[in-house]
């Protein structure tokens, strides 16, 4: 059925977990809608994740509206293909409302009370629109990457699949967010010599005092805490995620242990000088390796402190556990590395993603180009965002919290459908909140950013 010239009460742009959750929430209320996905459902999970990728949060947190985790391992961690199957099954349960292979190139106001969307399948209109395109749209690679010689493979973390697809030789991974640390581990376990440029990303223990730390934090109410309960909301949104892994049943990622086993750690990548008469391209690093490792450990231990306090306050009979003791300390920071002389044949940029909202021709962005909203509701009546990190809670950009945000927006959409523009305007109370474009990664000195 052609969508060209059609009209819908709601159009949802994006068919990932956020868009699908929005569809389920609208179905509950019987609201006519259409979901437009430019690729296939779960495309990002299937094409931008490496072969051994798995969730870092337990399966029980996969709780999309009307589609909770269906497996028999709630405390395990789904691998990439299982995630794809989970989302594909969710899309199938929603019926024909999801249209795959349709990209939206333009969104603008249409008359006084609606929107026009120009797509690869024609032009359609809608009373209301939900933008659920996700936070990880445009891979970010610093301009310094252009200085690498042709003999050095340079790729973004979204392009990495497995060690066998890289040329022979050593590998430099830039960034210690979740992706950088897990890719470094994947390469290290395969026997590759890994060089890792660290940043200020914190880490978290996988388990403590007999339980997954996520289970403790859930009981403590951390995941229900809203962004408006923090005094430093902007800082919260821009914080780098804690690194940990669900691989092989879940475990800590301890960079010190990797270094003891032969991985070479550095401070922040400062710059890359092009190849010259004295050698190949040279990477220069900062001198904060020790402080980066100490900071990551201190954050992990502070989380344990909060768990200890919560257990003590409730008088729970949980056995204590010995605390972490650093297993390795850096001697001196290495300032320069000649990539060619060292044998580094590949550089993997775990440097995050940005958004591309140029197709949205509606004035709902702040001075930095981020969507301004309050819990996904913008100042433009009928236009919403869904799936932004910390849109409302920690889980807003994840399987565990995006459903609650979708149900909230469905209520607002229904109220506006029945009450008109005035109601929508009253929802915008207090200062709008911002979205951090690449809060997953921490990687490189600011002066090298494109």
C-alpha positions in Angstrom: 0.0 0.0 0.0 1.4 3.3 -1.0 2.1 5.9 1.6 2.4 8.8 -0.9 -0.4 11.3 -0.2 -1.6 9.5 2.9 -2.4 11.1 6.2 -2.0 9.6 9.7 -2.8 10.7 13.2 0.8 10.0 14.2 3.9 9.2 12.2 6.9 7.7 14.1 10.3 8.2 12.4 12.6 5.3 13.4 11.9 1.6 13.8 14.4 0.7 16.5 13.4 -0.2 20.1 12.2 3.4 20.7 10.0 3.5 17.6 8.6 0.0 18.2 7.9 0.9 21.8 6.0 4.0 20.7 4.0 1.9 18.2 3.0 -0.5 21.0 2.0 2.4 23.3 -0.2 3.9 20.5 -1.8 0.5 19.8 -2.8 0.3 23.4 -4.8 3.5 23.0 -6.1 2.7 19.5 -4.4 5.6 17.9 -3.8 5.4 14.1 -0.1 5.6 13.3 2.7 4.6 10.9 6.3 3.7 11.8 8.9 4.6 9.1 12.3 2.8 9.3 14.9 3.6 6.7 16.6 0.2 6.8 15.3 -3.0 8.3 14.2 -3.4 11.9 17.3 -4.0 14.1 19.6 -2.8 11.3 21.9 -0.9 13.8 22.2 -4.0 16.0 23.0 -6.3 13.1 25.3 -4.1 11.0 27.1 -1.8 13.6 28.0 -4.3 16.2 31.0 -6.7 16.3 30.6 -10.5 16.2 31.0 -11.1 19.9 28.8 -8.1 20.9 26.4 -8.7 23.8 24.3 -6.5 26.2 26.0 -5.2 29.3 22.7 -5.1 31.2 20.9 -8.3 32.2 18.2 -9.7 30.0 15.5 -9.0 32.6 15.9 -5.3 31.8 14.6 -6.0 28.3 11.1 -4.9 29.1 9.5 -3.2 26.1 5.7 -2.5 26.2 3.8 -5.8 25.8 7.0 -7.6 24.9 9.2 -8.6 27.9 12.3 -10.7 27.5 10.9 -14.1 26.3 13.9 -16.3 27.1 14.9 -18.5 30.0 18.0 -16.7 31.2 16.8 -13.4 32.8 20.2 -12.8 34.4 22.2 -13.5 31.3 23.2 -11.2 28.5 21.8 -11.5 25.0 24.3 -11.7 22.2 24.0 -9.7 19.0 21.9 -12.1 17.0 19.5 -12.7 19.9 19.0 -9.0 20.2 18.1 -8.8 16.5 15.7 -11.7 16.9 14.1 -10.0 19.9 13.5 -6.8 18.1 12.3 -8.5 14.9 9.9 -10.5 16.9 8.6 -7.3 18.5 8.1 -5.7 15.1 6.2 -8.8 13.9 3.9 -8.5 16.9 2.9 -5.0 15.9 1.5 -5.9 12.5 1.8 -3.9 9.3 2.3 -0.5 10.9 6.1 -0.7 10.5 7.2 0.3 7.0 10.9 -0.7 6.3 13.1 0.8 3.7 11.6 4.3 3.9 13.9 7.2 4.8 12.6 10.6 5.8 14.5 13.5 4.2 12.4 16.4 5.4 10.0 17.2 8.3 8.2 20.6 8.4 5.0 22.2 9.6 2.0 21.7 7.4 -0.6 24.4 7.8 -1.5 25.4 11.3 -2.0 22.0 12.9 0.1 19.3 11.3 3.3 18.1 9.7 4.6 17.2 6.2 7.1 14.4 5.8 9.0 14.0 2.5 10.3 10.4 2.2 11.9 8.0 -0.3 8.4 6.6 -0.8 6.6 9.9 -1.3 5.1 12.7 0.7 2.7 12.2 3.6 1.2 14.3 6.4 0.5 13.7 10.1 -1.2 15.4 12.9 1.6 14.6 15.3 5.2 13.2 14.8 7.5 11.3 17.1 11.2 11.4 16.2 12.7 8.0 17.4 15.8 7.9 15.4 18.2 7.0 18.2 21.3 8.7 19.5 23.9 6.8 17.5 23.5 8.0 13.9 26.7 9.5 12.5 30.0 7.9 13.5 32.5 10.5 14.8 36.1 10.2 13.8 38.6 13.0 14.6 40.3 14.8 11.7 43.6 13.5 13.0 42.7 10.2 11.4 43.3 11.8 8.0 47.0 11.9 8.8 47.4 8.1 9.0 49.4 6.6 6.1 47.7 4.4 3.6 49.4 1.4 5.1 47.5 1.9 8.4 43.9 0.8 8.4 41.6 3.3 10.1 38.0 2.4 11.0 35.3 3.5 13.4 34.1 1.1 16.1 30.9 0.6 14.2 32.9 -0.9 11.3 34.8 -3.4 13.5 33.6 -7.1 13.3 36.3 -9.4 14.4 40.2 -9.6 14.6 40.5 -11.8 11.5 39.2 -9.0 9.3 42.0 -6.6 10.3 45.4 -6.8 8.7 48.2 -8.6 10.5 49.9 -6.5 13.1 49.2 -4.6 16.3 46.1 -2.6 16.9 45.6 0.8 18.5 42.1 1.3 20.0 41.2 5.0 20.8 38.7 5.4 23.6 37.7 3.6 26.8 33.9 3.9 26.7 32.0 0.7 26.6 32.7 0.0 22.9 36.4 0.8 23.1 37.0 -1.4 26.2 35.0 -4.3 24.8 36.7 -4.2 21.4 40.1 -4.0 23.1 39.1 -7.1 25.1 38.0 -8.9 22.0 41.3 -8.2 20.3 43.3 -9.1 23.4 41.6 -12.4 23.9 42.3 -13.3 20.3 46.0 -12.9 20.9 46.5 -9.5 19.2 48.9 -7.0 20.7 46.6 -4.1 21.7 47.5 -0.5 22.4 44.7 1.4 24.2 44.4 5.2 24.5 42.4 5.8 27.7 40.1 8.6 28.7 38.2 9.4 31.9 35.5 6.8 31.4 34.5 5.2 34.7 34.1 1.5 35.3 31.7 -0.6 37.4 32.0 -4.1 38.9 29.9 -6.7 37.3 29.0 -8.4 40.6 29.3 -7.5 44.2 28.2 -9.2 47.4 26.6 -12.1 45.6 24.6 -10.2 43.0 24.9 -8.3 39.7 25.5 -4.7 40.5 22.6 -3.8 38.2 20.3 -5.8 40.5 21.5 -3.9 43.5 21.0 -0.5 41.8 17.5 -1.5 40.7 16.5 -2.3 44.2 18.1 0.9 45.4 15.8 2.9 43.0 18.6 4.3 40.9 17.0 3.4 37.6 13.8 5.1 38.6 15.5 8.4 39.5 14.6 11.1 37.0 16.8 13.6 35.4 15.1 16.4 37.3 16.2 15.0 40.6 19.9 15.9 39.8 21.3 19.3 40.4 23.7 18.9 37.5 21.3 17.6 34.8 23.5 18.6 31.9 26.6 17.0 33.4 24.6 13.8 34.0 23.5 13.7 30.3 27.1 14.1 29.1 28.7 11.6 31.4 30.4 8.7 29.8 28.9 5.3 30.5 30.6 2.9 32.9 32.5 0.1 31.2 31.8 -3.5 32.0 30.8 -6.6 29.9 28.2 -9.3 29.7 30.6 -11.5 27.7 30.7 -15.2 28.7 28.1 -14.7 31.4 29.4 -11.2 32.5 32.5 -10.0 34.2 34.5 -6.9 35.1 36.7 -5.1 32.5 39.9 -4.4 34.4 42.4 -2.5 32.2 45.1 -3.0 34.8 44.7 -6.7 34.4 44.9 -6.4 30.6 48.1 -4.3 31.0 49.6 -7.0 33.3 48.9 -9.5 30.5 50.6 -7.4 27.9 48.1 -4.8 26.7 49.8 -1.4 26.3 47.9 1.5 27.9 48.4 5.3 27.3 46.8 8.5 28.3 44.5 10.4 26.0 45.4 10.5 22.3 46.5 14.1 21.7 47.3 14.1 18.0 48.7 12.1 15.1 51.6 13.5 13.1 51.8 12.4 9.5 54.6 10.2 8.3 57.9 12.0 7.8 61.4 11.4 6.8 62.2 9.9 10.2 59.5 7.3 10.3 55.8 6.6 10.0 52.8 8.5 11.5 53.4 9.2 15.1 50.7 9.2 17.8 51.2 11.5 20.8 49.5 10.9 24.1 48.8 12.8 27.3 50.3 12.0 30.7 47.1 11.2 32.6 47.1 7.4 32.4 47.5 6.8 36.1 44.8 9.3 37.0 42.5 7.8 34.4 42.9 4.3 35.9 42.5 5.7 39.4 39.4 7.6 38.5 37.8 4.5 36.9 38.5 2.4 40.0 37.3 5.1 42.4 33.9 5.3 40.7 33.6 1.5 40.8 34.4 1.5 44.5 32.1 4.4 45.3 29.2 2.4 43.8 30.1 -0.5 46.1 30.1 2.1 49.0 26.5 3.0 48.2 25.5 -0.7 48.0 27.2 -1.3 51.4 25.3 1.6 52.9 22.0 0.4 51.5 22.5 -3.1 52.8 23.5 -1.8 56.3 20.6 0.5 56.5 18.2 -2.4 56.0 20.0 -4.9 58.1 20.3 -7.4 55.3 22.2 -10.5 56.1 24.5 -10.3 53.1 28.1 -11.5 53.5 30.7 -8.8 53.0 33.2 -8.9 50.1 36.8 -7.9 49.9 37.4 -4.7 47.9 39.4 -4.4 44.7 43.1 -4.1 44.9 44.9 -2.6 41.8 46.9 -5.4 40.1 49.1 -3.1 38.0 50.5 0.4 38.1 51.9 2.4 35.2 55.6 3.3 35.5 55.8 6.3 33.1 53.4 7.7 30.6 54.5 7.1 27.0 54.3 10.3 25.1 54.9 9.2 21.5 54.5 6.1 19.4 55.7 5.6 15.9 52.9 3.4 14.5 54.9 1.9 11.7 58.0 1.2 13.8 55.8 -0.3 16.5 54.0 -2.6 14.1 50.6 -1.0 14.5 48.7 -1.7 11.3 45.1 -0.7 12.4 43.5 2.1 14.4 40.0 1.6 15.7 38.3 4.9 16.7 35.8 4.2 19.5 35.0 7.9 19.4 31.2 7.9 19.6 28.4 9.1 17.4 26.5 12.3 16.7 23.0 13.1 15.5 22.0 14.5 12.1 18.8 16.4 12.5 19.2 18.6 9.5 16.1 17.0 8.0 13.9 18.5 10.8 12.9 22.0 9.7 11.2 22.9 13.0 12.7 25.3 15.5 13.0 22.9 18.5 16.8 22.9 19.0 18.9 24.7 21.5 22.0 26.8 20.6 24.2 23.7 20.5 21.9 21.9 18.0 20.4 19.5 20.5 16.7 18.8 20.8 15.2 20.9 23.5 12.4 19.1 25.3 10.8 18.1 28.6 10.5 14.4 28.8 10.4 14.2 25.0 7.7 16.9 24.6 9.0 19.9 22.6 7.8 23.5 22.4 6.3 22.7 19.0 2.8 21.2 19.7 2.6 17.7 18.3 6.4 17.1 17.9 8.1 14.7 20.2 11.5 12.9 20.7 11.9 9.4 22.1 14.9 7.3 23.0 17.3 10.0 24.0 19.8 9.1 26.7 18.6 10.3 30.0 15.4 11.7 28.4 13.8 11.0 31.7 15.7 8.3 33.5 18.9 6.3 33.1 16.9 3.7 31.0 15.4 6.2 28.6 17.7 5.2 25.8 17.6 1.5 26.7 15.3 -1.5 26.6 14.5 -1.0 30.3 13.1 2.5 30.3 12.2 3.6 26.8 8.8 1.8 27.1 7.8 4.0 30.1 8.7 7.1 28.1 6.7 5.9 25.1 3.6 5.3 27.3 4.0 8.8 28.7 4.2 10.3 25.2 1.2 8.2 24.1 -0.8 9.9 26.9 0.2 13.3 25.7 -0.5 12.5 22.1 -4.0 11.3 23.0 -4.7 14.4 25.1 -3.6 16.6 22.3 -5.7 14.6 19.8 -8.8 15.4 21.9 -7.9 18.8 23.4 -5.9 20.6 20.8 -2.8 22.8 20.8 -3.5 24.6 24.2 -3.0 21.4 26.1 0.3 20.7 24.4 1.7 24.1 25.3 0.9 23.6 29.0 3.2 20.5 29.1 6.3 22.7 28.6 7.0 23.8 32.1 10.4 24.7 33.4 13.6 24.8 31.3 13.8 22.3 28.5 16.4 19.6 28.7 19.2 18.8 26.3 20.5 15.6 24.7 24.2 14.6 24.8 25.1 13.5 21.3 27.9 11.1 22.1 27.7 10.3 25.8 28.8 6.7 25.3 32.4 7.4 24.6 35.4 9.2 26.1 38.4 9.2 23.8 40.5 12.1 22.7 41.8 15.5 23.5 39.2 18.2 22.4 41.7 19.9 20.0 41.6 16.9 17.7 37.8 16.8 17.3 36.6 17.5 13.7 
